[in-house]
Amino acid sequence: MTAGALRQTGLSNPKTPRLVVTSGEPAGIGPDLCLAIAAREWPCDVVVAGDIELLRERAQQLHLSIRLLPYVSSTVVPIHQPGTLRVLHVPTAVRVRPGTLDVANARYVLNLLDAAAQGCLSGEFDAMVTAPVQKSVINDAGVPFSGHTEYLAEHTGGAHPVMMLATDTLRVALATTHLPLREVSTAITDELLTRVIRIINKDLHTRFGIPTPRILVCGLNPHAGESGHLGREEIEVIAPVLERLRQEGLQLVGPAPADTAFTPHMLQQADAVLAMFHDQGLPVIKFAGFGEVVNITLGLPIVRTSVDHGTALSLAGTGKADASSLVKSMQVAIQMALRTTHAPTPQAIRPAFPA
């Protein structure tokens, strides 16, 4: 994979896609990034979910001349016009000051996600792209929130989400995500690995157009357990799962020692690497392409991508925010939407708060 672009095949859906971009934490750089991408040309319709007055104020602060248009649903999908931005208006609860968090707007942030996800489930939008949110302020408002990935899984029908980060030359998926290290071993079960690998295999095929995905699976322990001397998870769990799935026709390599899994020779054999825990895989891919890494949620009935960075409160409203990751996330979302071979089944999502 390091030698060039990752394997992907032709498009299955020639229509013009419509993307919805959630503007994220209003006090952060999300609104700035949404305004920045409005100036670019896009081969799709771009709709931003956010407070239109907030976006107008932020544009003035940034000295950007962007024409903000209320989004009106239509079966006709226009191509984005540079210098304009169609806005699915969701009002904030209180006025926003760049760089200053306010728990009163926590509900607003989740309302953005609900509106975008519902639109994707209904078929109105072909993909959603998420600007960063501030997990702490949502939790401070009394709403348990561990991240976009888990929230969207719960509110799109209880799917099992798989986090995958990608650059042009590397894809890294995670078996476990935001767990304390002491809990990882217990979490690596036959059932979990089987589910995760099947999801990765399926979505590499349906979302990325790879006929027979090749997945490189890392071991959990140093040296993949050193034949049991450094841990038995590889012998008792990981290797048996891989062998069983190989008999089903899946193309799997491993369990491989994580310290050699990311070498060029090993990566040439794979379309994606499955790491067992967060800090086994993510430091590698962020080192390889920080700022252009795309966070992709596999296993959902919708297409969802996201930036690889946080809210950068200190940069909000300054004009110093870098939109590279959002641009890349949108480009990947467009390609995934065009390659998706099966449309999501319309269904309702559960709102984050009671009406």
C-alpha positions as CSV (number, residue, x, y, z in Angstrom):
1,M,0.0,0.0,0.0
2,T,2.9,2.4,0.5
3,A,3.9,2.2,-3.2
4,G,0.9,4.1,-4.5
5,A,-2.8,4.7,-4.2
6,L,-4.9,2.1,-2.4
7,R,-6.9,-0.4,-4.5
8,Q,-10.3,0.9,-5.5
9,T,-12.5,0.0,-8.4
10,G,-15.0,1.7,-10.6
11,L,-18.1,3.6,-9.6
12,S,-21.5,1.9,-9.3
13,N,-23.7,5.0,-8.9
14,P,-23.3,7.7,-11.5
15,K,-25.7,10.2,-10.0
16,T,-24.6,13.5,-8.5
17,P,-24.3,13.0,-4.7
18,R,-25.6,15.3,-2.0
19,L,-23.4,15.7,1.0
20,V,-24.5,17.1,4.4
21,V,-21.7,18.5,6.5
22,T,-22.3,19.0,10.2
23,S,-20.6,22.1,11.5
24,G,-19.8,20.6,14.9
25,E,-19.0,22.5,18.1
26,P,-20.1,26.1,17.4
27,A,-17.4,27.7,19.5
28,G,-14.7,25.7,17.6
29,I,-13.3,25.8,14.1
30,G,-16.1,23.7,12.6
31,P,-18.0,26.8,11.3
32,D,-14.7,28.2,9.9
33,L,-14.0,25.0,8.0
34,C,-17.5,24.9,6.5
35,L,-17.1,28.4,5.3
36,A,-13.7,27.6,3.8
37,I,-14.9,24.7,1.8
38,A,-17.7,26.9,0.4
39,A,-15.2,28.7,-1.8
40,R,-14.1,25.6,-3.6
41,E,-15.5,23.7,-6.5
42,W,-17.2,20.4,-5.7
43,P,-18.7,17.8,-8.0
44,C,-21.7,17.4,-5.8
45,D,-24.3,19.3,-3.8
46,V,-23.0,20.5,-0.5
47,V,-25.3,21.2,2.4
48,V,-24.0,22.4,5.8
49,A,-26.1,21.7,8.9
50,G,-25.7,24.6,11.3
51,D,-27.1,27.9,12.5
52,I,-27.2,30.2,9.5
53,E,-26.8,33.3,11.7
54,L,-23.8,31.8,13.4
55,L,-22.3,31.1,10.0
56,R,-23.0,34.6,8.9
57,E,-21.4,36.1,11.9
58,R,-18.3,33.9,11.6
59,A,-18.0,34.8,7.9
60,Q,-17.9,38.5,8.8
61,Q,-15.3,37.8,11.4
62,L,-13.2,36.0,8.9
63,H,-13.8,38.6,6.2
64,L,-15.2,36.0,3.9
65,S,-17.7,36.8,1.2
66,I,-19.9,33.7,1.2
67,R,-23.6,33.8,0.1
68,L,-25.6,31.7,2.6
69,L,-28.8,30.2,1.3
70,P,-31.4,28.3,3.3
71,Y,-31.5,24.7,2.2
72,V,-34.7,23.5,0.6
73,S,-35.2,19.8,0.0
74,S,-35.6,19.0,-3.7
75,T,-35.3,15.9,-6.0
76,V,-33.1,18.1,-8.2
77,V,-29.5,17.9,-7.0
78,P,-27.5,21.0,-8.1
79,I,-23.7,21.1,-8.4
80,H,-22.2,23.3,-5.7
81,Q,-21.5,26.9,-6.7
82,P,-18.3,28.3,-5.3
83,G,-18.9,31.3,-3.0
84,T,-22.3,30.0,-1.9
85,L,-23.3,27.7,0.9
86,R,-26.7,26.0,1.3
87,V,-27.5,25.7,5.0
88,L,-29.8,23.3,6.7
89,H,-30.7,25.7,9.5
90,V,-30.5,24.3,13.1
91,P,-30.6,27.1,15.7
92,T,-28.2,27.4,18.5
93,A,-29.7,27.8,22.0
94,V,-27.6,30.8,22.9
95,R,-25.3,33.1,21.0
96,V,-21.8,31.7,20.3
97,R,-18.5,33.3,21.2
98,P,-15.6,31.7,19.3
99,G,-13.3,29.8,21.6
100,T,-15.8,29.8,24.6
101,L,-17.7,26.6,25.3
102,D,-21.3,26.7,26.5
103,V,-23.2,23.7,27.8
104,A,-26.4,25.4,26.7
105,N,-25.4,24.5,23.1
106,A,-24.7,20.8,23.7
107,R,-28.2,19.9,22.5
108,Y,-27.6,22.0,19.3
109,V,-24.5,19.9,18.5
110,L,-26.4,16.6,18.8
111,N,-29.4,18.1,16.9
112,L,-27.0,18.6,14.0
113,L,-26.0,14.9,14.0
114,D,-29.7,13.8,14.3
115,A,-30.8,16.0,11.3
116,A,-27.9,14.8,9.1
117,A,-28.3,11.1,10.0
118,Q,-32.0,11.2,9.5
119,G,-31.5,12.8,6.1
120,C,-29.0,10.1,5.2
121,L,-31.4,7.3,6.3
122,S,-34.3,8.8,4.4
123,G,-32.2,9.0,1.2
124,E,-32.2,12.8,1.1
125,F,-28.4,12.9,1.6
126,D,-26.0,10.4,0.2
127,A,-23.3,10.9,2.9
128,M,-22.6,12.9,6.0
129,V,-19.3,14.5,6.9
130,T,-18.7,15.7,10.5
131,A,-16.7,18.6,11.7
132,P,-15.2,18.1,15.2
133,V,-17.3,18.2,18.4
134,Q,-16.2,18.8,22.0
135,K,-17.0,15.6,23.9
136,S,-16.5,17.2,27.3
137,V,-19.1,19.9,26.9
138,I,-21.7,17.4,25.8
139,N,-21.0,15.2,28.9
140,D,-21.0,18.3,31.1
141,A,-24.5,18.9,29.9
142,G,-25.5,15.6,31.3
143,V,-25.5,13.5,28.1
144,P,-23.2,10.5,28.1
145,F,-21.2,10.9,24.8
146,S,-18.1,8.9,23.9
147,G,-17.9,10.1,20.3
148,H,-19.5,10.4,16.9
149,T,-18.9,6.8,16.1
150,E,-20.8,5.3,19.0
151,Y,-23.5,8.0,18.9
152,L,-24.3,7.4,15.2
153,A,-24.3,3.7,15.6
154,E,-26.9,3.9,18.3
155,H,-29.0,6.4,16.5
156,T,-29.0,4.6,13.1
157,G,-30.5,1.4,14.3
158,G,-27.9,0.0,16.7
159,A,-25.3,-1.1,14.2
160,H,-21.8,-2.2,15.3
161,P,-19.5,0.6,14.2
162,V,-15.9,0.0,13.2
163,M,-13.5,3.0,13.2
164,M,-11.2,3.2,10.2
165,L,-8.7,6.0,9.4
166,A,-7.4,6.3,5.9
167,T,-4.9,8.2,3.8
168,D,-4.3,7.8,0.1
169,T,-1.9,5.0,0.9
170,L,-3.0,3.4,4.1
171,R,-6.2,2.2,5.9
172,V,-6.2,1.3,9.5
173,A,-9.3,-0.1,11.3
174,L,-9.6,-0.7,15.0
175,A,-11.0,-3.8,16.8
176,T,-11.5,-1.7,20.0
177,T,-11.7,2.1,20.2
178,H,-11.8,4.2,23.3
179,L,-11.0,1.7,26.0
180,P,-8.5,1.8,28.9
181,L,-5.6,-0.4,28.0
182,R,-6.2,-2.8,30.9
183,E,-9.7,-3.6,29.4
184,V,-8.5,-4.4,25.8
185,S,-7.5,-8.0,26.3
186,T,-10.9,-8.9,27.8
187,A,-12.7,-7.1,24.9
188,I,-10.9,-9.1,22.2
189,T,-13.3,-12.0,21.9
190,D,-14.2,-14.4,19.2
191,E,-17.5,-12.7,18.7
192,L,-16.1,-9.2,18.5
193,L,-13.3,-10.1,16.0
194,T,-15.6,-12.1,13.8
195,R,-18.1,-9.2,13.6
196,V,-15.4,-6.5,13.0
197,I,-13.6,-8.4,10.3
198,R,-16.8,-9.2,8.5
199,I,-17.8,-5.6,8.6
200,I,-14.4,-4.4,7.2
201,N,-14.5,-7.0,4.5
202,K,-18.1,-6.1,3.5
203,D,-17.5,-2.3,3.5
204,L,-14.2,-2.5,1.6
205,H,-16.2,-4.3,-1.1
206,T,-19.4,-2.2,-1.1
207,R,-18.1,1.2,-0.1
208,F,-14.7,1.1,-1.8
209,G,-15.3,-1.3,-4.7
210,I,-12.7,-3.8,-3.8
211,P,-13.9,-7.2,-5.1
212,T,-11.8,-9.4,-2.7
213,P,-10.4,-7.3,0.2
214,R,-7.1,-8.3,1.7
215,I,-7.0,-7.6,5.5
216,L,-3.8,-7.7,7.5
217,V,-4.6,-8.4,11.2
218,C,-2.3,-7.4,14.0
219,G,-1.7,-9.5,17.1
220,L,-2.4,-8.0,20.5
221,N,0.9,-8.8,22.3
222,P,4.5,-8.0,21.5
223,H,5.8,-10.3,18.7
224,A,2.2,-11.5,18.4
225,G,2.6,-13.4,21.7
226,E,5.9,-15.1,20.9
227,S,4.2,-18.5,20.6
228,G,2.4,-18.0,23.9
229,H,5.4,-16.8,25.9
230,L,4.2,-13.1,25.8
231,G,0.4,-13.8,25.9
232,R,-2.0,-16.3,24.6
233,E,-4.7,-14.1,23.0
234,E,-3.2,-14.8,19.5
235,I,-3.3,-18.6,20.1
236,E,-6.7,-18.8,21.8
237,V,-8.7,-16.1,20.1
238,I,-7.2,-14.3,17.1
239,A,-5.7,-17.1,15.1
240,P,-8.7,-19.4,15.4
241,V,-11.0,-16.6,14.2
242,L,-8.8,-15.9,11.2
243,E,-8.6,-19.5,10.2
244,R,-12.4,-19.9,10.4
245,L,-13.0,-16.8,8.3
246,R,-10.4,-17.9,5.8
247,Q,-12.5,-21.1,5.3
248,E,-15.4,-18.7,4.4
249,G,-13.2,-17.2,1.6
250,L,-12.0,-14.0,3.4
251,Q,-8.4,-13.0,2.5
252,L,-6.7,-12.5,5.8
253,V,-3.0,-12.3,6.9
254,G,-2.0,-12.6,10.5
255,P,-1.9,-12.4,13.4
256,A,1.1,-10.3,12.6
257,P,3.4,-8.6,15.1
258,A,2.4,-5.0,15.2
259,D,6.0,-3.7,15.1
260,T,6.4,-5.2,11.6
261,A,2.9,-5.1,10.3
262,F,3.4,-1.5,9.0
263,T,6.5,-2.2,7.0
264,P,6.3,-1.8,3.2
265,H,6.6,-5.5,2.5
266,M,3.6,-6.4,4.7
267,L,1.5,-3.5,3.6
268,Q,1.8,-4.5,0.0
269,Q,-0.3,-7.6,0.9
270,A,-3.2,-5.6,2.3
271,D,-6.0,-3.2,1.5
272,A,-6.5,-2.5,5.2
273,V,-4.8,-3.2,8.5
274,L,-6.8,-4.2,11.6
275,A,-5.2,-3.0,14.8
276,M,-6.4,-4.5,18.1
277,F,-6.5,-1.2,20.0
278,H,-6.5,2.6,19.5
279,D,-2.8,3.4,20.1
280,Q,-1.5,0.3,18.2
281,G,-2.7,1.6,14.9
282,L,-3.5,5.3,15.1
283,P,-0.1,6.7,15.8
284,V,1.2,5.1,12.7
285,I,-1.4,6.5,10.3
286,K,-1.4,10.0,11.9
287,F,2.4,10.1,11.6
288,A,2.0,9.1,8.0
289,G,-0.5,11.7,7.0
290,F,-1.7,14.0,9.8
291,G,-3.9,16.7,8.5
292,E,-5.1,14.6,5.6
293,V,-6.3,11.5,7.5
294,V,-10.0,10.7,7.1
295,N,-12.0,9.1,9.9
296,I,-14.4,6.6,8.3
297,T,-17.2,4.8,10.2
298,L,-17.7,1.3,8.8
299,G,-20.7,-0.9,9.7
300,L,-23.3,1.9,9.5
301,P,-26.3,1.9,7.1
302,I,-25.1,5.3,5.9
303,V,-21.8,6.8,4.6
304,R,-20.0,8.9,7.3
305,T,-16.6,10.4,7.3
306,S,-14.9,12.9,9.6
307,V,-11.9,15.0,10.2
308,D,-8.9,13.7,12.2
309,H,-8.6,16.6,14.6
310,G,-10.3,18.4,17.4
311,T,-12.2,21.6,17.8
312,A,-9.1,23.9,18.1
313,L,-11.0,26.4,20.2
314,S,-8.1,28.8,20.2
315,L,-8.1,29.1,16.4
316,A,-11.9,29.7,16.0
317,G,-12.6,32.9,14.3
318,T,-8.9,33.7,13.6
319,G,-8.6,32.6,10.0
320,K,-5.8,30.2,10.9
321,A,-7.8,26.9,10.8
322,D,-6.6,24.4,8.2
323,A,-9.5,22.9,6.2
324,S,-7.3,20.1,4.6
325,S,-8.8,17.3,6.6
326,L,-12.4,18.4,6.0
327,V,-11.6,18.7,2.3
328,K,-10.2,15.2,2.2
329,S,-13.1,13.8,4.3
330,M,-15.5,15.2,1.7
331,Q,-13.6,13.8,-1.2
332,V,-13.6,10.4,0.4
333,A,-17.4,10.7,1.2
334,I,-18.1,11.5,-2.4
335,Q,-16.3,8.5,-3.7
336,M,-17.9,6.2,-1.1
337,A,-21.3,7.5,-2.0
338,L,-20.7,6.9,-5.7
339,R,-19.4,3.4,-5.0
340,T,-22.0,2.3,-2.6
341,T,-23.9,-0.6,-4.1
342,H,-26.8,-0.8,-1.6
343,A,-28.8,2.2,-0.5
344,P,-29.7,2.4,3.2
345,T,-33.1,1.2,4.4
346,P,-35.2,4.2,5.5
347,Q,-35.7,4.2,9.2
348,A,-36.2,6.7,12.0
349,I,-33.5,7.6,14.5
350,R,-34.0,8.2,18.2
351,P,-33.5,11.8,19.1
352,A,-30.8,12.6,21.6
353,F,-33.3,14.5,23.8
354,P,-37.0,14.2,24.4
355,A,-39.1,16.7,22.5
